[in-house]
Amino acid sequence: MLAVIAAGVIALGLLVTVGFWVPRLCNRRRLREMLGSRYPLVYLVYAANGPVLVLLGVFLLYRFG
């Protein structure tokens, strides 16, 4: 069961990563206009929801799967 959750976490992390770097899905120029000086927070949110989820899922698979 934990292996299925880990695979889901990996898939979600990869989905967020691909969605962030594909220009048509995430219009970073528009985000920069809307957020102004708070724009670097976009990268913090991306890091927390993209690569970190992938690493967490890989760790869970390695440890428990």
Buried (B, 14 or more C-beta within 10 A) or exposed (E): EEEEBBBEBBEBBBEBBEBBEEEEEBEEEEEEEEEEEEEEEBEEEBBEBBBBBBEBBBEBBEEEE
